[in-house]
């Protein structure tokens, strides 16, 4: 049992993350800060609410200076680097979600995640890459962060990004 708890603590980033009760506290316990919401790069909006569902437009990772991270997974980036990029995409999605609903504590459940991986033809670990986003969502929302998902390899993404992640969240009124 102790090995299971230790593994959970490591997965969450720290023992403090286990004690945290709100999504904001869980993010802080992991030393994570939500980035500013990037402006749309085409004719769309970052989030659309329909009833209790919020549909978030796909996010491509940006670095600390706001530049799009680029590269093809399996050629320019390793699986681990791509998973870290997917995690960044998830943080950006949470930032957009917070702007839309005001407080991440209003999230009842992450319903679905869509992950697109710009990868070499012989790369087949798309699910492991998208786990970078999925693992973060579970760390922030616990069981409510578990979701249905798709992980698809593609030939190209906007701006040459290695990963694009989208999600649907159910929120409280």
C-alpha positions as CSV (number, residue, x, y, z in Angstrom):
1,X,0.0,0.0,0.0
2,X,2.8,2.4,0.8
3,X,4.3,1.8,-2.6
4,X,1.0,2.8,-4.2
5,X,0.8,6.0,-2.2
6,X,4.4,6.9,-2.9
7,X,3.7,6.3,-6.7
8,X,0.6,8.5,-6.5
9,X,2.6,11.2,-4.7
10,X,5.3,11.1,-7.3
11,X,2.7,11.2,-10.1
12,X,1.1,14.2,-8.6
13,X,4.4,15.9,-8.1
14,X,4.6,16.1,-4.3
15,X,3.0,14.9,-1.1
16,X,1.4,18.4,-0.8
17,X,-0.5,17.7,-4.0
18,X,-2.3,14.9,-2.3
19,X,-3.5,17.2,0.5
20,X,-4.6,19.9,-1.9
21,X,-8.4,20.1,-2.3
22,X,-9.0,22.5,-5.1
23,X,-7.7,22.5,-8.7
24,X,-5.8,25.7,-7.9
25,X,-4.2,24.2,-4.8
26,X,-3.2,21.1,-6.7
27,X,-1.6,23.2,-9.5
28,X,0.2,25.3,-6.9
29,X,1.4,22.1,-5.0
30,X,3.1,21.0,-8.2
31,X,4.6,24.4,-8.8
32,X,2.5,25.1,-11.8
33,X,1.0,28.4,-12.9
34,X,-1.5,28.8,-15.6
35,X,-0.2,30.8,-18.6
36,X,-1.9,33.7,-20.2
37,X,-4.5,32.6,-22.8
38,X,-3.1,32.9,-26.3
39,X,-5.1,34.7,-28.9
40,X,-6.8,32.6,-31.6
41,X,-4.6,32.2,-34.7
42,X,-7.6,31.8,-37.0
43,X,-11.4,32.4,-37.1
44,X,-12.5,30.7,-33.9
45,X,-12.9,31.4,-30.2
46,X,-10.9,29.6,-27.4
47,X,-14.0,28.2,-25.7
48,X,-17.7,27.7,-26.3
49,X,-20.2,26.8,-23.6
50,X,-23.3,24.8,-24.5
51,X,-25.4,24.0,-21.4
52,X,-23.0,22.5,-18.8
53,X,-20.4,21.5,-21.4
54,X,-17.5,23.7,-22.4
55,X,-15.8,22.8,-25.6
56,X,-12.2,24.1,-25.7
57,X,-10.4,24.8,-29.0
58,X,-7.2,22.9,-29.7
59,X,-4.1,24.3,-28.1
60,X,-0.6,24.1,-29.4
61,X,2.2,24.6,-26.9
62,X,3.9,27.9,-26.6
63,X,7.2,28.5,-24.8
64,X,7.8,31.1,-22.0
65,X,8.2,33.8,-24.7
66,X,4.9,32.9,-26.4
67,X,6.5,31.3,-29.4
68,X,4.9,28.1,-30.8
69,X,7.0,25.0,-30.0
70,X,7.8,23.3,-33.3
71,X,9.0,19.9,-34.5
72,X,8.0,16.5,-35.6
73,X,7.8,13.8,-32.9
74,X,10.1,10.8,-33.7
75,X,12.4,13.0,-35.7
76,X,12.9,16.4,-33.9
77,X,11.4,15.5,-30.5
78,X,11.5,12.4,-28.4
79,X,8.4,10.8,-27.0
80,X,9.2,12.4,-23.5
81,X,9.7,15.8,-25.0
82,X,6.4,15.5,-26.9
83,X,4.6,14.4,-23.7
84,X,6.0,17.5,-21.9
85,X,4.6,19.5,-24.8
86,X,1.2,17.9,-24.4
87,X,1.3,18.8,-20.7
88,X,1.9,22.4,-21.7
89,X,-1.1,22.2,-24.0
90,X,-3.2,21.0,-21.1
91,X,-2.1,23.9,-18.9
92,X,-3.0,26.3,-21.7
93,X,-6.4,24.6,-21.9
94,X,-7.0,25.0,-18.2
95,X,-6.1,28.7,-18.5
96,X,-8.7,29.1,-21.3
97,X,-11.2,27.1,-19.2
98,X,-10.7,29.2,-16.2
99,X,-11.2,32.4,-18.2
100,X,-14.5,30.9,-19.5
101,X,-15.9,29.7,-16.2
102,X,-14.1,31.8,-13.6
103,X,-12.9,29.1,-11.3
104,X,-11.6,25.6,-12.1
105,X,-13.4,24.3,-8.9
106,X,-16.6,24.5,-11.0
107,X,-15.3,21.6,-13.2
108,X,-17.4,18.5,-12.6
109,X,-15.6,16.3,-15.0
110,X,-13.2,16.3,-17.9
111,X,-15.4,14.5,-20.5
112,X,-13.1,14.0,-23.5
113,X,-9.6,14.9,-24.7
114,X,-8.5,14.9,-28.3
115,X,-4.8,14.6,-28.9
116,X,-3.1,15.1,-32.3
117,X,0.6,14.3,-32.7
118,X,2.6,15.6,-35.6
119,X,4.9,12.6,-36.0
120,X,7.2,10.7,-38.3
121,X,5.5,7.9,-40.3
122,X,7.0,5.1,-38.2
123,X,6.1,6.7,-34.8
124,X,3.4,4.7,-33.0
125,X,3.4,6.0,-29.4
126,X,0.8,8.7,-29.8
127,X,-1.1,7.5,-26.7
128,X,2.1,7.9,-24.6
129,X,2.5,11.4,-25.9
130,X,-1.1,12.4,-25.1
131,X,-0.6,11.0,-21.6
132,X,1.3,14.2,-20.9
133,X,-2.0,16.0,-21.0
134,X,-4.1,13.2,-19.5
135,X,-1.8,12.7,-16.5
136,X,-1.9,16.5,-15.7
137,X,-5.7,16.5,-15.8
138,X,-6.0,13.6,-13.4
139,X,-3.4,15.2,-11.1
140,X,-5.5,18.5,-11.1
141,X,-9.0,17.0,-10.9
142,X,-8.5,13.5,-9.4
143,X,-11.1,11.0,-10.7
144,X,-13.1,13.9,-12.3
145,X,-10.1,14.3,-14.6
146,X,-10.4,10.8,-16.0
147,X,-11.8,11.1,-19.5
148,X,-12.5,9.5,-22.8
149,X,-9.8,10.2,-25.3
150,X,-8.4,10.0,-28.8
151,X,-4.7,10.1,-29.7
152,X,-4.1,10.4,-33.4
153,X,-0.9,10.7,-35.5
154,X,-1.0,13.4,-38.1
155,X,1.3,14.7,-40.9
156,X,1.3,18.3,-39.8
157,X,-0.2,20.7,-37.3
158,X,-0.6,24.6,-37.3
159,X,2.7,26.4,-37.1
160,X,4.7,23.1,-37.2
161,X,3.6,22.3,-33.7
162,X,4.4,18.7,-32.5
163,X,1.1,18.3,-30.5
164,X,-2.3,19.8,-30.4
165,X,-4.8,19.0,-27.5
166,X,-8.5,19.8,-27.2
167,X,-10.9,19.0,-24.5
168,X,-14.5,19.0,-23.4
169,X,-15.4,19.7,-19.8
170,X,-18.6,19.4,-17.8
171,X,-19.1,22.3,-15.4
172,X,-21.4,23.1,-12.5
173,X,-24.0,25.9,-13.1
